[in-house]
Amino acid sequence: MASEAAAVAAVVAAEAAATGAEKQPHKLERKWTFWFDNQSKPKQGAAWGTSLRKVYTFDTVEEFWCLYDQIFKPSKLPGNADFHLFKAGIEPKWEDPECANGGKWSVTSSRKANLDNMWLETLMALIGEQFDEADEICGVVASVRQRQDKLALWTKTATNEAAQMGIGRKWKEIIDVNDKITYSFHDDSRRERSAKGRYNV
């Protein structure tokens, strides 16, 4: 069996050499950036977001898998840490112009393995452009907390109910969730900590 596999590999290598084909990386439709924020040790009086760090920007499938395989598992993060994947050029903050009028779909998880799985499925859907309303999406945040972890999918235009409902339904399907998920406006969250959801799917 091993010799058969070696023979197949040799044929593939010979064909690639014969055509002179260099292995081209698979370009994504857009660039994405990973961000990390550890709020477990905030400096006294520090403003929110001061611990937010840009980790890496990538635009190929190969870079994504290399990064993911090396470091990006939310379950391994310390408590009160946030992990983000956002379109390049958008900071994962309410104040960013792309996020300012937006909101987020949220789902909670009490199992770490489940969080990792939903995170990976969401990342692949984002970089693979699986959402019809892809231009509406800013990014996704995995928040690791002591009692319950959370995944939040951030979008641009909170008042565009049709787009948000389409995104919410598709996301539920991607992460295989049966429970109801809720969409909240960033504006509401700014005003009150436990803002009520505006849309549900």
ABEGO torsion letter per residue (X at the ends): XAAAAAAAAAAAAAAAAAAGBBBBBBBBABBBBBBBBBAABBBBGBBBGAABBBABBBABAAAAAAAAAAABBAAABBBGBBBBBBBBGBBBBAABAAAAABBBBBBBBABAAAAAAAAAAAAAAAAAGABAAAAABAEBBBBBBAABBBBBBBBABAABAAAAAAAAAAAAAAAGBABBBBBBBAAAAAABABBBBABBX
